[in-house]
Amino acid sequence: MLVEMLNILENFELKRPEKGLAWSPETMHLAIEAMRRAYRDRAEFLGDPDFAKIPPGLITKDYARKLADGIDRARATPSESLAGDIKLAGESESTTHFSVVDASGMAVSNTYTLEYSFGSRVVVRGAGFLLNNEMGDFNQTPGRTDRQGDVGTAPNVIAPGKRMLSSQCPAFVAKDGKLLLVTGSPGGRAIINTTLCNILQVVDFGQPVYRAVSAPRFHQGWFPDKVRFEGLSDPLYAGVVEKLEQMGHTFDRGAARQGDAHSIWIDPAGGKLHGAADRRLGGKAAGY
């Protein structure tokens, strides 16, 4: 999904935000539309590949270009209009993410999910970590996909021996074959879009990693057909929100914080590591 969204956005010249802002309304609009289309595809196609045939074309440039051609630069696309063959009928805060780079340049981006607090409440003997409880991540009601965000498409319907769909999206970004960014986040279905926001801030807008991690994030997950935006109540973004609403986007007025994306940026010039702890959940960056 992350590759699909980035491929879509490659077809546009993303507008840099005005001074003091992290996002322009034009860029937010395009990213929201990319999110909307990728999450729609997630609902139809993604599940355990031992059970579901996942089209390889989802991450091709040609497919992304086709999706990009369907984006109206001035108007939001109603999520319902993308349903196609899908017949239409909250979020745990227990996942953890950390990013690590060692002295030799080896990197780890680890998103560790529990689902609900304490997961399955089973600790691995002698290892000290909890097993998760992910059964709620299956599509629970086969054939029922509704406008509130419940998905019932076949690839992720529960079956014996089948792995459930997850939103985990630990990510590396490389430039000229060298590691540039290690990132990822907890946050349920919004994980992938949190990672997208971080990458866009660093790669497309050249923001220092601490500013990228601190920037307000947004999420559109196909359904509910609303945008969650952390900057909604910030007077700095009043004009951005107003313009997006004029374009037809609807905001979730009750949305809270999104994710917890502890990240590391590696300076291409000298290889210096820059760690950025996310202020949203009290982590910290440390070097040894």
N, C-alpha and C positions, 0 to 999 in steps of 0.2 A: 504493500500500500504506500509506503513511504517513497519507494522508487516511482510508482505510478504517479503520485502527486508531484514529485519533483520533475518528472518528464512532462507533465501537463504544463507546469509553470515555466519550463524552458521555452515555451512558445510565446511568452510575453516578456516585454521589457518592464520589470517591476519598478514602480515609482518609489524613489527614496522618500522617506518621511521628512516633514519639516523639522527644523531644529527644535529639540526638546521633546520630540515624540519618537516612539519606537516604530510606529506603523502609519502609513498613509491609507486613506479609505480605499484608494484604487488597488493597492497591494492586498489589503485585507479582503476586499471583494473577490479578487482572483483566487487567493488562497482558500477562502471559504468555499468557492465553487469547486476547486480541486478536491478539497476535503469531502464535500457532498458526493461527488462522483466516485471517489475511491471507496467510501464507506458503503455506497450502494453496491459496488462490485464485491466488497467484503461480504455483504449480506447474501449475495447470490452464489458466490463461488467458493469461499474459503472455509476449510475444515481440514480434518486429518487427511493428508494426501494418500494414506493407505485405504481410505474409503471414498474420497471425493477426487474427481479429476479436475485439477486446477489449470485453466487455460494458460499456457505460457505467454500468450500475447498480451496479458495484462501489463507487463513491464516493458513492452516494446515502444519505441519512439512513434511508430505509425499509429498505434492505438491511442497513445497520449495525444497526438496531434488531432485525431478524430474527436476526442473528448474536448480538447481545447477549442475546436471549431464550434462546439455547441454552447460555449459560454458567451453570454451577452455581457459586454463590457459595462453596460449601464444598468442592468436589471438582474436581480436575484432569480435563480431558477427554482420554482417550487419543487421540493423534494418528491412530491407525489408524481410529478411528470416524468421522473426517471425510473419509476417502478418497473415498467416493461412487463416481463413475464412474472414478476413477483406480485402475488395477490395480496392486497393490503387489508387487513382487518382492523435507581440511584447507585450509587457507585461506591465500592469499597475503598477505604483509605489505608489499607493494611499492606500494600505493596511497597517495597523498598528498592531504591536504585543507588548504585555507586559506580564511580569511574576511577580507574587506577592506571597509572603508567609507571613502569619501573625504570631504573637507571640505564638499562640497555635498550629502552624504547618499546618493550613489550607492553601491550595494553589490554585491559579488560573493561568491558562495559556490561555490568551485571544488573539485571532487573529480576528481583526475587519476589515472587508473588505468593501471598497466603490466601487471598480472597478475603474472607471475614477474619476478624481478630482471632489470633492463635490458630488459624487455618483448620486442619482436621483435629487439632489438639493432641497430635501424636508427635513425640520427639524421637528422632533417630537415635537408637541406643549407641552410646559412645561417641556420637558426633555432635550432639548439642543443638541441632537445628530442627525446626518444625516442618512437618509435611503440610502441603497446602490442601485446600478443599475447593476444587474448581468445578464441581458438578453444576453449579449455577451458570457456568459459562456455555453450557450446551443450549441449543435452541429448544426450549422446553415444551412448546406446543406446536407439533408438526403442522405445517400448512397455514399457520396464523402469523402474519406479519402486520403489525398495526402502526398507527401514526404516533404512538407514544414511545416507540423505539424497540418494542419486543419483535424479535425476528424468528420466523418459523421455517426458513428455507431448508432444503434437504441436506446440504453438505455437512452441517453442524448439528443435526438432530442426534440425540443420544443413541448409542448402540454398544453392545458388549465389545470390549477390547479397544474402543475408540478413544482417541484423545480429543479433548474439547478445544475449541478455538480460544486463543488468548490475544490480548492487545499488546503484549510485551514487544518493545521495539528498541532494544539496545543498539547503538549505532556508532560506527566509525566513519569519519570523513577523511579522505586522503587527497592530497594535491601533488601532482607529479610523482606519484608512487610513494610519497612520504605522509605519515600520519599527521593530520592537522587538528582533528577534533574528536574527543570521546564524549558521548552524551547519551541520554536516555532519561526515563522518568517512570514513576508510578502514576496511577490515576485512572484505572479502569479503561473504558473505551476511548478516553481522551488522550491516552498515552502517546499514540502515534502522532496526533496533531500537536502535542506539546513538543515532541522531537522535531517535527517539521518547523515549528516556530523558531526553535533554537538554531537550527541549521540555516534558515533564511536570514536570521539576524547576523550570524557570523559570516556566511559565505556571500550573500547577496548585498548586505548593507555594511560589511566590514566592521561590525561592532566588536569591541573587546568582549571577551567571553562573560565577564561579570555583568556587563550591561545586557548582553543577550539573554542571560539567565534571569535577570531582574525585569526584563521587559514584560508588559502585560500580554497574556496569551489568549488565544481564542480557539473555539472548538465548534465544528458543525459535523454531526455524525449521521447525516441523511435524515433520520427521524430520531427524536422529535424535530420538526422542521423549524428549529430555532438556533440562533448563534449564542453561545456562551462567550462572554468577553470580560476579562478581568478589569479592563479600563472603563467599564460602563459608567461608573459613578464618578470618574475622574474628570473634572472640568476641562483638563487638557484635551480630552478626546470627545468632548461634546459635539464639535463640528464633524468629526469622523463618524460618530454614531448617527448623527442626523443625516449625513449624506448617504450612509449605508441603508438607513431606513427609507430614504427617498428612492433608493434603488430596489426596494422591495424586501430587504432582509428584516427578519423579526428577531428580537433579542430576548433571551431568557433573563428576566429582571431579577430572578432569585438566585442567580448563579454565584458560586463562591470561588475560592482559589482553584487553580488548575495545575496539578503536578508538583514535582519536587526534583528538578533536573540538575543534580550535581554534575558538573562537566569539567573537562580539561581541554585547554587549547595549547597547541605546541607551536611556538614561534618558528616559522620556516627559516628565518634568518640565522638564528643561533641555536635553535632547539630547546630554548628555555620553556619550562612547563608553567602554565598559568591555570591554577585551579579556581573554580568558582562554585561556592556553596550557595544553594538556593535559599533565599531568605524566608520562603514560605513555610518551611518545616524544621528550621533550627539545626541544619547540618553544618559542617565546617570543612574547609579545605586545609590540608596539611601536607608538608613535605618532610622527607627523612633522608 
